[in-house]
Amino acid sequence: MYKIIVVFLLSMASLLSFAQPVPEILSVSIIIATPPKANITWQVSDPTQVDGYYIYRQIFNQAGVVDGSFNKVAVINDPYTFSYTDVSSSFGLAIPQFQQEVYRVASFKNVNGNIELSNMSAEHGSVYLSPPTFDACHGLNTLNWLPYIGWGSDLVEYRVNLIQEPVATPVLLSNLSSETIEYVHHNLVAKETYLYYIEGIKSDGTTIMSNMVVMTADMPPMPTIMNADFGTVLGYDQLYLKFTVDEAADVMYELRKSDTPTGDFKPLATFQPNDKVEYIDYLKVYQKRAYYKVVAIGWCDDDAQESNLATNIILETAKSSEN
């Protein structure tokens, strides 16, 4: 009985000797595809000492698996292969479009039929970009993401990128510090489709990508034109005002008046969508000056846009003096 135990322990020691060099993960980046996939790259100090690598993924919500544990999802039987695109379904497919995917790598060597494993590498995790929080009232998207795991202080910045259909060329929206995990994109255009992704940049120039998110700005379009055409005197106390507005825009228009160009503008009249914005104001036009503008009321009852100013002109006749 004693000999059996000794042999068993020696066999386990051979399997778990940890004599193999430990791989170092270089990056975990998301390949934009349908569906998206996580790609892991790594290096090892001496490939001649190993026969290959085990790839481990952190697993959640799988029956019989401890949540958060790392489980083997792939075996790489080539010591000179240093990348893997995760297509394994051993513990369910990776879903980087819905969550952060975290990996570790170990090297192995077959020694007389016994598998010698290295320790697992430090974990690396992808950047997960959440669906945008859309603010239709102000025409903006708020982006939030889970930070990259594994680079520590070598992570120098994030880049927020936009693809706006039908143009497929990405546009850089912002460079952000490595501590920043939120960005607000303003001035969205109604009914336009926006695709976002995040890049993480390491100090040596290595770049990783997050998943991509897409949304359509479901809000009524703002007016394409709002212009004060003229104010015409109809009589001693009548001023006819005419504004050109976008009658196709699904907004209300409000005519407002003030005694000064920067003063408090009070509402005079409200116009429905498709109405012509015309108004007669009763004003002693030769004695008093007033200022008018039209404001587009957004679907959140806020001032979404305003026109230029219209005003009347007071003509004064100077008295002549006899010498």
PELIN-V800082 format. One record per residue. BURIAL is b if it has 16 or more other C-alpha atoms within 10 Angstrom, else e. Layout:
# PELIN-V800082
BURIAL + BURIAL
This chain:
# PELIN-V800082
e + e + e + e + e + e + e + e + e + e + e + e + e + b + b + b + e + b + b + b + b + b + b + b + b + b + b + b + b + b + b + e + e + e + e + b + b + b + b + b + b + b + b + b + e + e + b + e + e + b + b + b + b + b + b + b + b + b + b + e + e + e + e + e + e + e + e + e + e + b + b + b + b + b + b + b + e + e + b + b + e + b + b + b + e + b + e + e + e + e + b + e + e + b + e + b + b + e + e + b + b + b + b + b + b + b + b + b + b + e + e + e + e + e + b + b + b + b + b + b + b + e + b + b + b + b + b + b + b + b + b + b + e + b + e + b + e + b + b + b + b + e + b + b + b + b + b + b + b + b + b + e + e + e + b + b + b + b + b + b + b + b + b + b + e + e + e + e + e + e + e + e + e + e + e + b + e + b + e + e + b + e + b + e + b + e + e + b + b + e + e + e + b + b + b + b + b + b + b + b + b + b + e + e + e + e + b + b + b + b + b + b + b + e + b + e + b + b + b + b + b + b + b + e + e + b + b + b + e + b + b + b + b + e + e + e + e + b + b + b + b + b + b + b + b + b + b + e + b + b + b + b + b + b + b + b + b + b + e + e + e + e + e + e + b + e + e + e + e + b + b + e + b + e + e + e + b + e + e + e + b + e + b + b + b + e + e + e + e + b + b + b + b + b + b + b + b + b + b + e + e + e + e + b + e + b + b + e + b + b + b + b + e + e + e + e + e + e + e + e + e + e + e
